[in-house]
């Protein structure tokens, strides 16, 4: 670390030393943030791809229920449409 001596003999940090310290601090902080980001990303991706199994099973169950409900709704719409067509034919 670059230091100079003041008139009283006390070492003082030069701007160069302060810049180097700041750069080192920022690099360290960015490395820590990158590490945490990678860890969280891996955890999230593991859950969404079935790494844990439990979350994926719950998601699959919910999707299956929604598909069944959509099929039932489609069937009900088709039945109502068929009944409306039949009533129209009976009136003619």
Secondary structure, 3 states (H helix, E strand, C coil): CCEEECCCCCEEECHHHHHHHHHHHHHHHHHHHHHHHHHHHHHHHHHHCCCCCHHHHHHHHHHHHHHHHHHHHHHHHHHHHHHHHHHHHHHC
